[in-house]
Amino acid sequence: MQPESREPVVVEAVVNREKLRELLALEAEYSALDYKSGCNLAEKRHQVEFAKDVGAMSVRGGFLIVGVDGLGRPTGDVTADQAEMFDEARLRPKLMKWLPDGLEISAQVHEIDGNFVALIYVAPNPTGCAFFRADGQYEQPGKGLKVAFREGEAFFRYGTESTRLNQQGLELVVRQRVEQVRSRWEDEHAATYRSLAEGLQAGFAGQRVSRGAAIEFNLTLELDILTEAAIELLRAGDDIPLRRLLTRAVPEARSLYLSGNSGDLSRLLDRLACLAALFLELERSEWFRRTVATMLSIYGLGFENEPQIVDHPPPAAASLWLAIIERVLGIGSFAVRQEAWSYVGLLAVRRHPNMHQMYVSWIRHALTMAARAKLLTQRQASSEMDVSLLSLARETVRRLECLRPDADGDDEVILNGLAQFDFLSCVAALGNSENGNRGGVFYPNFARFRGTRTQPIAERLLREQEVRKPIFPDPSDQLLAEALLAVDAAARQEAFRFDGWEGYTRDVNRFIEQHLPR
């Protein structure tokens, strides 16, 4: 799996305070992120220039943040009256003077350190780019008429600049349109597949698959067909096709990995993740364990024919590990929402034997290796991760409906589940370390988000043995208090840049105080 070039900006239709803090913490502009010190939409000049930037952002989608300098620091240049102009009901009509129909934006104004900051999300234009419907021009005092763009022109983001569509921009638009056509083709065929899946549910096509040759049941099936066929096989009590599928998944993945076929390898991982979620939903623990074990074996492909990997992972291996863990987090979020705590514990502490002994979990290992391979940052001199692992996992859950049969793609319970699973993984890393409580290595990804997402699971960890036992098997309350204190300290340090985690609730703090030696 060859690593794809990935900017640290996770483009999603989210404009809340958490997203703003995440984008400001990048401290730099990117093709999908534009910082602006100020913008007075009451003036024609600012309207035109802002429309130009929105049009340019419409090619790939992204964010504009108004009221910050080039390092993402609030400037105080946006007044209360100017901030009101970024209300969506007022912003859209101004932009539609120049931009085409189909414009999709979301906007919200926040106060950061007493300063107004506006966050605007721009969705990719469904046609590939935005052609301006009218000339964008305004008078410059003492300089005459300034024409920012002409009717029929299109702009795109070239690096951090908005520029007229050139050969490079056209190639980008063409690639995106090809991808859209491919996705549309898949969606059209998915209707047929769904029809077959309904037949499977009714027992018609399901009987054909379950009674046919085992080779018919494989990881090339469409997701709907695969999961419904798996249900029919479970109903029929025929586990031979399931066993064959999981046995063959690793050599199939090895072939795709060695050939650099990242697209098909990604689809194979999607199918395994969907099977795991299905077995979790149906409470088929044996098959859930077998599927997770298969994913762990595929994780091991990154170690094959390589010396011991500590500091400098091969980019292809790091990309494979990251792809697997994005799906593991998605499954983990579903497990939390289903309150399947034994499944949460199983996912949280998996590790491959070829991992360095300091890592007690594949989650922390994948995160570290991806960061060292610069898959999570664009700043070569920086050791800090720009990309939120939980945001990447949220995108995966949005894309795969099988990981969220209980929720819509943008439902807040998904991010809550991701944050809580990540928190439990940190505690589990300490509670399941081979070297004891103090030997675990963890990273609090959840800390970038507000504490109210995570605090409830910390309280349940103390109150409910069915939550605690799979996560922290040691019965010592003192060791658990030490683990909670360590996680809190790391989370507070990570949260500083993001205005995220603010600490435990009173009940959890009281537990820590009561059980730590004075």
NUGU-275798 format. One record per residue (C-alpha): x, y, z; residue number from 1. Coordinates in Angstrom, 3 decimals, padded with zeros to 6 digits. Each point is the difference from the previous one (the first is absolute). Example, Ala and Ser with C-alpha at 12.3 -4.5 7.8 and 13.67 -1.06 7.14 Angstrom:
ATOM        px        py        pz    k
ATOM   012.300  -004.500   007.800    1
ATOM   001.370   003.440  -000.660    2
END
This chain:
ATOM        px        py        pz    k
ATOM   000.000   000.000   000.000    1
ATOM   001.684   003.180  -001.187    2
ATOM  -000.686   002.995   002.261    3
ATOM  -002.228   002.664  -001.510    4
ATOM   000.895   003.661   000.306    5
ATOM  -002.212   001.244   002.784    6
ATOM  -000.391   003.524   001.249    7
ATOM  -000.632   000.384   003.725    8
ATOM  -003.390   001.601  -000.697    9
ATOM  -002.860  -002.473   000.372   10
ATOM  -002.709   001.511  -002.217   11
ATOM  -003.440  -000.599   001.498   12
ATOM  -003.219   001.982   000.307   13
ATOM   000.714   000.955   003.607   14
ATOM   000.371   003.610   001.187   15
ATOM  -000.245  -000.348   003.781   16
ATOM   002.513   001.278   002.546   17
ATOM   001.866  -003.323   000.140   18
ATOM   000.602   000.098  -003.748   19
ATOM   001.127   003.609   000.164   20
ATOM   002.529  -000.812   002.734   21
ATOM   001.257  -002.956  -001.999   22
ATOM   000.582   002.191  -003.068   23
ATOM   001.596   002.846   001.937   24
ATOM   002.404  -002.425   001.643   25
ATOM   001.484  -000.757  -003.430   26
ATOM   001.561   003.480   000.113   27
ATOM   000.357   000.104  -003.779   28
ATOM  -002.077   000.293  -003.165   29
ATOM  -000.539  -002.867  -002.448   30
ATOM  -001.837  -000.477  -003.262   31
ATOM  -003.106  -000.920   002.014   32
ATOM   000.474   002.665   002.676   33
ATOM   000.138   003.782  -000.441   34
ATOM   000.671   002.392   002.891   35
ATOM  -001.228   003.599  -000.307   36
ATOM   000.766   002.764   002.479   37
ATOM  -003.285   001.755  -000.730   38
ATOM  -002.836   000.400  -002.492   39
ATOM  -002.702   002.694  -000.029   40
ATOM  -002.783  -001.407  -002.161   41
ATOM  -001.776   003.357   000.093   42
ATOM   002.591   001.195  -002.530   43
ATOM  -000.126  -001.012  -003.669   44
ATOM   003.760  -000.616  -000.151   45
ATOM  -000.121  -002.549   002.808   46
ATOM  -003.075  -001.674  -001.461   47
ATOM   001.693  -000.534  -003.364   48
ATOM   003.300  -001.253   001.420   49
ATOM  -001.779  -002.321   002.414   50
ATOM  -002.142  -001.402  -002.839   51
ATOM   003.193  -000.635  -001.978   52
ATOM   001.494  -001.987   002.870   53
ATOM  -003.202  -001.977   000.550   54
ATOM  -000.105  -000.814  -003.707   55
ATOM   003.604  -001.197   000.092   56
ATOM  -000.706  -002.134   003.071   57
ATOM  -002.966  -001.600  -001.806   58
ATOM   002.277  -002.252  -002.051   59
ATOM   001.107  -002.292   002.828   60
ATOM  -001.927   001.447   002.914   61
ATOM   001.472   001.529   003.121   62
ATOM  -000.202   002.737   002.599   63
ATOM   000.435   003.753   000.250   64
ATOM   000.656   001.500   003.429   65
ATOM  -000.510   003.729   000.377   66
ATOM   001.524   001.885   002.906   67
ATOM   003.415  -001.668   000.387   68
ATOM   003.541   000.674  -001.177   69
ATOM   002.242  -002.304  -002.031   70
ATOM   000.743  -002.130   003.065   71
ATOM  -003.635  -000.445   000.962   72
ATOM   000.060   002.552   002.828   73
ATOM  -003.078   002.234   000.489   74
ATOM   000.581   003.542  -001.244   75
ATOM  -002.981   001.806   001.482   76
ATOM  -000.642   001.599  -003.412   77
ATOM  -003.571  -001.350  -000.298   78
ATOM  -002.608   002.222   001.674   79
ATOM  -003.337  -001.187   001.349   80
ATOM  -001.814   001.533  -002.994   81
ATOM   002.395  -001.665  -002.444   82
ATOM  -000.404  -003.330   001.782   83
ATOM  -003.775   000.132  -000.516   84
ATOM   000.588   000.109  -003.777   85
ATOM   001.307  -003.585   000.161   86
ATOM  -003.393  -001.335   000.987   87
ATOM  -000.814  -002.539  -002.725   88
ATOM  -003.324   001.684  -000.813   89
ATOM   001.834   003.240  -000.754   90
ATOM   003.205  -001.439  -001.446   91
ATOM  -001.502  -002.234  -002.670   92
ATOM  -001.962   002.728  -001.890   93
ATOM   003.118   002.133  -000.224   94
ATOM   002.051  -002.842  -001.465   95
ATOM  -002.728  -001.087  -002.408   96
ATOM   000.399   003.268  -001.902   97
ATOM   003.112  -001.552  -001.544   98
ATOM   000.080  -003.705   000.841   99
ATOM  -002.115  -002.660  -001.776  100
ATOM  -002.935  -001.978   001.316  101
ATOM   001.005  -003.022   002.008  102
ATOM   002.159   002.005   002.387  103
ATOM   000.100  -001.814   003.328  104
ATOM   001.423   001.844   002.994  105
ATOM  -000.292  -000.053   003.779  106
ATOM   001.141   002.811   002.286  107
ATOM   000.200   000.748   003.699  108
ATOM   001.545   002.819   002.021  109
ATOM   001.862  -000.772   003.224  110
ATOM   001.676   002.068   002.680  111
ATOM   003.640  -000.914   000.601  112
ATOM   001.743   001.865   002.802  113
ATOM  -002.582   002.761  -000.284  114
ATOM   000.403   000.338  -003.796  115
ATOM  -002.535  -000.852  -002.704  116
ATOM   001.160  -002.744  -002.380  117
ATOM  -002.151  -001.303  -002.853  118
ATOM   000.351  -003.570  -001.309  119
ATOM  -001.400  -000.689  -003.467  120
ATOM  -000.182  -003.453  -001.582  121
ATOM  -000.158  -000.226  -003.806  122
ATOM  -001.102  -003.294  -001.536  123
ATOM   001.524  -001.305  -003.252  124
ATOM  -002.076   001.148  -002.972  125
ATOM  -001.798  -003.008  -001.542  126
ATOM   001.053   001.093  -003.509  127
ATOM   003.683   000.079   000.958  128
ATOM   000.471   003.764   000.250  129
ATOM  -002.001   003.219   000.339  130
ATOM  -000.357   002.194  -003.106  131
ATOM  -000.785   003.578   000.929  132
ATOM  -003.361   001.188  -001.268  133
ATOM   000.951   003.696  -000.142  134
ATOM   003.059   002.224  -000.025  135
ATOM   001.491   000.685   003.414  136
ATOM   001.197   003.584   000.049  137
ATOM   000.212   002.977   002.338  138
ATOM   001.414   003.504   000.154  139
ATOM   003.414   000.527   001.571  140
ATOM   000.439   003.489   001.442  141
ATOM   002.397   001.892  -002.231  142
ATOM   000.667  -003.031  -002.210  143
ATOM  -003.202  -000.512  -001.957  144
ATOM  -001.923  -003.209  -000.652  145
ATOM   001.465  -003.318   001.219  146
ATOM  -001.224  -003.172  -001.722  147
ATOM   000.586  -003.001   002.280  148
ATOM  -001.647  -002.510  -002.375  149
ATOM  -002.100  -000.143  -003.129  150
ATOM  -003.276  -001.718  -000.761  151
ATOM   000.690  -003.604  -001.061  152
ATOM   003.387  -000.202   001.737  153
ATOM   000.829  -002.554   002.667  154
ATOM   002.608   000.139   002.756  155
ATOM   001.696  -002.684   002.093  156
ATOM   002.353  -000.181   002.956  157
ATOM   003.601  -000.196  -001.122  158
ATOM   001.854  -000.595   003.219  159
ATOM  -001.358   002.697   002.284  160
ATOM  -001.043   002.392  -002.774  161
ATOM  -003.251   000.404  -001.944  162
ATOM   000.926   000.081  -003.667  163
ATOM  -001.650  -000.347  -003.400  164
ATOM  -000.488  -003.540  -001.212  165
ATOM   003.086  -001.059  -001.976  166
ATOM   001.220  -003.306  -001.409  167
ATOM   000.806  -001.365   003.444  168
ATOM  -003.347   001.095   001.350  169
ATOM  -001.811  -001.513  -002.969  170
ATOM   001.731  -003.316   000.562  171
ATOM  -001.153   000.110   003.623  172
ATOM  -003.587   000.656  -001.085  173
ATOM   000.143  -002.825  -002.540  174
ATOM   001.334  -002.450   002.596  175
ATOM  -002.767   000.936   002.370  176
ATOM  -002.669  -000.324  -002.685  177
ATOM   001.324  -003.438  -000.926  178
ATOM  -000.208  -000.991   003.664  179
ATOM  -003.547   001.382   000.171  180
ATOM  -001.020  -002.000  -003.070  181
ATOM   001.525  -003.131   001.500  182
ATOM  -001.828   000.579   003.285  183
ATOM  -003.247   000.671  -001.873  184
ATOM   000.459  -003.241  -001.948  185
ATOM   000.503  -001.864   003.251  186
ATOM  -003.075   001.662   001.502  187
ATOM  -002.114  -000.959  -003.005  188
ATOM   001.151  -003.589   000.229  189
ATOM  -000.491   000.101   003.746  190
ATOM  -003.741   000.264  -000.673  191
ATOM   000.201  -003.393  -001.689  192
ATOM   002.114  -001.343   002.808  193
ATOM  -002.475   001.277   002.572  194
ATOM  -002.765  -001.747  -001.869  195
ATOM   001.971  -003.221   000.211  196
ATOM   000.663   000.694   003.661  197
ATOM  -003.747   000.276   000.585  198
ATOM  -000.277  -003.365  -001.643  199
ATOM   002.618  -001.301   002.367  200
ATOM  -001.963   001.310   002.937  201
ATOM  -003.107  -001.670  -001.364  202
ATOM   001.911  -003.240  -000.265  203
ATOM   000.141  -000.335  -003.806  204
ATOM   003.445   001.132  -001.100  205
ATOM   001.241  -000.831   003.467  206
ATOM  -000.840  -003.625  -000.552  207
ATOM   001.873   000.112  -003.288  208
ATOM   003.147   001.365   001.646  209
ATOM  -000.188  -002.135   003.120  210
ATOM  -000.711  -003.165  -001.983  211
ATOM   002.334   000.762  -002.872  212
ATOM   003.740  -000.540  -000.255  213
ATOM   001.977   001.590   002.837  214
ATOM   002.086   001.867  -002.550  215
ATOM  -003.047   002.172  -000.789  216
ATOM   000.317   001.576   003.432  217
ATOM   003.092   002.231  -000.173  218
ATOM   001.294   003.504   000.653  219
ATOM  -000.719   001.216  -003.523  220
ATOM  -003.736   000.012   000.671  221
ATOM  -001.676   003.362   000.438  222
ATOM  -000.412   000.978   003.640  223
ATOM  -003.772  -000.506   000.116  224
ATOM   000.255  -003.417  -001.595  225
ATOM   002.927  -001.018   002.195  226
ATOM  -001.668   000.869   003.290  227
ATOM  -003.401  -001.448  -000.895  228
ATOM   001.611  -003.185  -001.278  229
ATOM   001.928  -000.258   003.268  230
ATOM  -003.291   000.242   001.884  231
ATOM  -001.481  -002.811  -002.088  232
ATOM   003.046  -002.165   000.638  233
ATOM  -000.297   000.586   003.732  234
ATOM  -003.673  -000.885  -000.140  235
ATOM   000.787  -003.180  -001.893  236
ATOM   002.779  -000.884   002.440  237
ATOM   002.450  -000.375  -002.881  238
ATOM   003.346   001.449   001.036  239
ATOM   002.119  -001.474  -002.786  240
ATOM  -000.317   003.014  -002.354  241
ATOM   000.741   002.352   002.891  242
ATOM   003.111  -001.935   000.938  243
ATOM   001.214  -000.071  -003.594  244
ATOM  -000.604   003.718  -000.438  245
ATOM   002.016   000.964   003.066  246
ATOM   002.767  -002.487  -000.797  247
ATOM   000.416   001.380  -003.504  248
ATOM  -000.237   003.651   001.038  249
ATOM   003.634   000.208   001.135  250
ATOM   001.635  -001.337  -003.200  251
ATOM  -002.372   002.137  -002.061  252
ATOM   001.001   003.050   002.036  253
ATOM   003.704  -000.917  -000.318  254
ATOM  -000.284  -000.114  -003.783  255
ATOM  -001.733   003.396  -000.119  256
ATOM   002.455   001.521   002.484  257
ATOM   003.104  -001.175  -001.888  258
ATOM  -001.406   001.175  -003.335  259
ATOM  -000.821   003.440   001.406  260
ATOM  -003.706  -000.396  -000.787  261
ATOM  -001.210   002.266   002.790  262
ATOM  -003.508   000.375  -001.413  263
ATOM  -000.862  -003.703   000.058  264
ATOM   001.810  -000.486   003.305  265
ATOM  -002.081   002.796   001.513  266
ATOM  -003.172  -001.673  -001.267  267
ATOM   001.108  -003.332   001.484  268
ATOM   000.538   001.683   003.371  269
ATOM  -003.428   001.617  -000.280  270
ATOM  -001.609  -003.399  -000.392  271
ATOM   001.816  -001.492   002.958  272
ATOM  -001.004   002.989   002.131  273
ATOM  -003.625  -000.414  -001.072  274
ATOM   000.058  -003.687   000.871  275
ATOM   001.443   000.818   003.410  276
ATOM  -002.749   002.563   000.603  277
ATOM  -002.620  -002.527  -001.112  278
ATOM   001.272  -002.699   002.356  279
ATOM   000.095   002.588   002.795  280
ATOM  -003.592   001.028  -000.688  281
ATOM  -001.149  -003.635  -000.055  282
ATOM   002.066  -000.847   003.100  283
ATOM   001.965  -002.691  -001.812  284
ATOM   003.137   000.379   002.088  285
ATOM   001.911  -002.917  -001.546  286
ATOM  -000.308   001.403  -003.501  287
ATOM   000.746   003.505   001.232  288
ATOM   003.231  -001.275   001.555  289
ATOM   000.906  -001.894  -003.160  290
ATOM  -000.573   003.084  -002.159  291
ATOM   002.050   002.253   002.289  292
ATOM   002.743  -002.652   000.015  293
ATOM  -000.029   000.087  -003.804  294
ATOM   000.360   003.783   000.034  295
ATOM   002.914  -000.377   002.422  296
ATOM   001.655  -002.502  -002.346  297
ATOM  -000.360   002.480  -002.860  298
ATOM   001.510   002.619   002.320  299
ATOM   003.017  -002.279   000.186  300
ATOM   000.616   000.291  -003.750  301
ATOM   001.756   003.282   000.692  302
ATOM   002.722  -001.860   001.916  303
ATOM   000.694  -002.645  -002.616  304
ATOM   003.467   000.114  -001.592  305
ATOM   000.912   003.016   002.122  306
ATOM   002.547   000.395   002.826  307
ATOM  -001.371   000.934   003.405  308
ATOM  -001.943   003.225  -000.429  309
ATOM   000.361   002.578   002.765  310
ATOM   000.562   003.543  -001.280  311
ATOM  -000.206   000.005  -003.799  312
ATOM  -002.885  -002.117  -001.317  313
ATOM  -000.358  -000.651  -003.730  314
ATOM  -002.680   002.397  -001.256  315
ATOM  -002.015  -002.843  -001.519  316
ATOM  -000.043  -001.872   003.307  317
ATOM  -000.970   003.100   001.968  318
ATOM  -002.806   000.697  -002.454  319
ATOM  -001.298  -003.573   000.382  320
ATOM   000.059   000.220   003.793  321
ATOM  -001.794   003.340  -000.009  322
ATOM  -002.695  -001.296  -002.354  323
ATOM  -000.673  -002.978   002.257  324
ATOM  -000.163   002.075   003.180  325
ATOM  -002.399   002.526  -001.533  326
ATOM  -002.396  -002.926  -000.458  327
ATOM   000.787  -001.449   003.429  328
ATOM  -000.990   003.308   001.577  329
ATOM  -003.231  -000.028  -001.996  330
ATOM  -000.796  -003.497   001.252  331
ATOM   000.958   001.077   003.513  332
ATOM  -002.402   002.941  -000.107  333
ATOM  -002.790  -002.375  -001.000  334
ATOM   000.974  -002.380   002.820  335
ATOM  -000.225   002.864   002.523  336
ATOM  -003.411   001.048  -001.304  337
ATOM  -001.157  -003.626   000.251  338
ATOM   001.524  -000.244   003.485  339
ATOM   001.875  -003.099  -001.138  340
ATOM   002.791   000.459   002.526  341
ATOM   001.771  -003.303  -000.565  342
ATOM   000.289   000.914  -003.686  343
ATOM   001.366   003.426   000.964  344
ATOM   002.654  -001.634   002.172  345
ATOM   000.956  -002.423  -002.756  346
ATOM   000.485   002.779  -002.564  347
ATOM   001.814   002.328   002.383  348
ATOM   002.917  -002.277   000.933  349
ATOM   000.715  -001.944  -003.196  350
ATOM   003.654   000.002  -000.935  351
ATOM   002.065  -001.765  -002.640  352
ATOM   002.972  -002.004   001.319  353
ATOM   002.370   001.820  -002.360  354
ATOM  -000.798   003.350   001.555  355
ATOM   002.671   001.453   002.286  356
ATOM  -000.588  -001.089   003.579  357
ATOM  -000.686   003.573   001.138  358
ATOM  -003.345  -000.110  -001.816  359
ATOM  -002.803  -001.808   001.782  360
ATOM  -002.597   000.877  -002.638  361
ATOM  -000.165   000.158  -003.768  362
ATOM  -001.827   003.316   000.324  363
ATOM   002.968   001.796   001.543  364
ATOM   002.441  -001.780  -002.299  365
ATOM  -001.857   000.995  -003.170  366
ATOM  -000.343   003.588   001.196  367
ATOM   003.708   000.320   000.739  368
ATOM   001.105  -001.632  -003.243  369
ATOM  -002.388   002.140  -002.075  370
ATOM   001.299   003.141   001.699  371
ATOM   003.626  -000.990  -000.589  372
ATOM  -000.780  -000.724  -003.639  373
ATOM  -001.428   003.552  -000.221  374
ATOM  -003.467  -001.315  -000.854  375
ATOM  -001.566   002.156   002.723  376
ATOM   001.905   003.237  -000.495  377
ATOM   001.026   002.268  -002.853  378
ATOM   002.688   001.802   001.995  379
ATOM   003.180  -001.964  -000.478  380
ATOM   001.741   001.617   002.957  381
ATOM  -002.900  -000.661   002.337  382
ATOM  -000.452  -003.034   002.219  383
ATOM  -003.560   001.014   000.875  384
ATOM  -002.876  -001.662  -001.784  385
ATOM  -002.134   002.379  -002.043  386
ATOM  -002.630  -002.517  -001.063  387
ATOM  -002.449  -001.250   002.602  388
ATOM  -000.126  -003.797  -000.061  389
ATOM  -003.575   000.109   001.277  390
ATOM  -001.004   002.358  -002.813  391
ATOM   001.447  -002.449  -002.520  392
ATOM  -001.903  -002.824   001.669  393
ATOM  -003.177   002.073  -000.056  394
ATOM   000.377   000.412  -003.757  395
ATOM   000.338  -003.781  -000.317  396
ATOM  -003.183  -000.512   002.027  397
ATOM  -001.823   002.573  -002.122  398
ATOM   001.022  -001.906  -003.110  399
ATOM  -000.842  -003.500   001.271  400
ATOM  -003.624  -000.330   001.038  401
ATOM   000.736  -003.459   001.386  402
ATOM   001.955   001.636   002.843  403
ATOM  -003.004   002.079   001.031  404
ATOM  -003.224  -002.023  -000.368  405
ATOM  -001.256   001.915   003.045  406
ATOM   000.737   003.570  -001.134  407
ATOM   000.211   002.438  -002.891  408
ATOM   003.410   000.932  -001.347  409
ATOM   000.119   003.386   001.745  410
ATOM  -001.611  -001.078   003.261  411
ATOM   001.968   001.268   002.988  412
ATOM  -000.213  -003.421   001.660  413
ATOM   002.614  -001.237  -002.488  414
ATOM   002.636   002.498   001.129  415
ATOM  -001.015  -000.566   003.620  416
ATOM   000.539  -003.716  -000.503  417
ATOM   003.375   000.583  -001.637  418
ATOM   001.155   002.249   002.842  419
ATOM  -001.195  -002.444   002.649  420
ATOM   001.579  -002.982  -001.719  421
ATOM   003.276   001.897  -000.259  422
ATOM  -000.152   000.888   003.702  423
ATOM  -000.648  -003.619   000.954  424
ATOM   002.893  -001.045  -002.254  425
ATOM   002.326   002.306   001.944  426
ATOM  -001.127  -001.465   003.312  427
ATOM   000.254  -003.532  -001.412  428
ATOM   003.570   000.671  -001.168  429
ATOM   000.918   000.665   003.624  430
ATOM  -002.070  -002.758   001.493  431
ATOM   001.141  -002.712  -002.391  432
ATOM   003.702   000.847  -000.314  433
ATOM   002.361  -002.926   000.335  434
ATOM   002.134   002.220   002.235  435
ATOM  -002.906   000.905   002.240  436
ATOM  -002.114   003.118   000.294  437
ATOM   002.831   002.457  -000.515  438
ATOM   001.437  -001.627  -003.099  439
ATOM  -002.722   000.711  -002.549  440
ATOM   000.531   002.423  -002.876  441
ATOM  -003.062   001.961  -001.090  442
ATOM  -001.049   003.201  -001.729  443
ATOM  -003.225   001.904   000.915  444
ATOM  -001.526   000.741  -003.389  445
ATOM  -003.288   000.724   001.785  446
ATOM   001.554   003.054   001.679  447
ATOM  -000.456   002.169  -003.085  448
ATOM  -003.746  -000.081   000.548  449
ATOM  -002.104   001.386   002.818  450
ATOM   000.007  -001.968   003.209  451
ATOM  -003.759  -000.561   000.079  452
ATOM   000.425  -002.541  -002.792  453
ATOM   002.266  -002.182   002.130  454
ATOM  -000.801   000.723   003.642  455
ATOM  -003.068  -002.310   000.171  456
ATOM   002.037  -003.125  -000.799  457
ATOM   002.566   000.876   002.672  458
ATOM  -002.797   000.052   002.560  459
ATOM  -001.390  -003.307  -001.216  460
ATOM   003.471  -001.526   000.193  461
ATOM  -000.103   000.606   003.732  462
ATOM  -003.600  -001.007   000.644  463
ATOM  -000.522  -003.042  -002.205  464
ATOM   002.090  -003.146   000.238  465
ATOM  -001.201  -001.171  -003.417  466
ATOM   001.697   003.072  -001.475  467
ATOM   003.109  -000.107   002.172  468
ATOM   000.950  -003.679  -000.134  469
ATOM   000.647  -000.302  -003.783  470
ATOM   001.876   003.321  -000.021  471
ATOM   001.948  -000.055   003.261  472
ATOM   000.108  -003.567   001.351  473
ATOM   002.096   000.821   003.053  474
ATOM  -002.331   000.292   003.029  475
ATOM   002.224   002.571   001.715  476
ATOM  -001.770   003.353   000.323  477
ATOM   003.351   001.656   000.661  478
ATOM   001.395  -001.187  -003.332  479
ATOM  -003.144   001.138  -001.796  480
ATOM   000.258   003.406   001.695  481
ATOM   003.634   000.261  -001.143  482
ATOM  -001.008  -000.911  -003.541  483
ATOM  -002.811   002.577  -000.043  484
ATOM   002.360   002.652   001.312  485
ATOM   002.584  -000.802  -002.684  486
ATOM  -002.610   000.147  -002.760  487
ATOM  -001.339   003.312   001.312  488
ATOM   003.479   001.550   000.144  489
ATOM   000.790  -001.027  -003.574  490
ATOM  -003.421   001.141  -001.210  491
ATOM   000.322   003.444   001.573  492
ATOM   003.348   000.500  -001.699  493
ATOM  -001.398  -001.066  -003.379  494
ATOM  -003.187   002.070   000.442  495
ATOM   001.848   003.280   000.539  496
ATOM   000.131   000.860  -003.717  497
ATOM  -003.565  -001.100  -000.681  498
ATOM  -002.051   001.309   002.924  499
ATOM  -001.161  -003.574   000.432  500
ATOM   000.208  -002.326   003.009  501
ATOM  -000.404   001.920   003.254  502
ATOM   000.262  -002.823   002.491  503
ATOM  -002.203  -002.516   001.784  504
ATOM  -003.260   000.583   001.788  505
ATOM  -000.090   000.430   003.773  506
ATOM  -000.818  -003.671   000.616  507
ATOM   003.026  -001.254  -001.916  508
ATOM   002.325   002.515   001.651  509
ATOM  -001.323  -001.064   003.395  510
ATOM   000.755  -003.655  -000.866  511
ATOM   003.580   000.908  -000.949  512
ATOM   000.524   001.987   003.194  513
ATOM  -001.390  -002.783   002.169  514
ATOM   002.116  -002.793  -001.463  515
ATOM   003.345   001.611  -000.678  516
ATOM   002.528  -000.195   002.846  517
ATOM   000.488   003.396   001.602  518
END
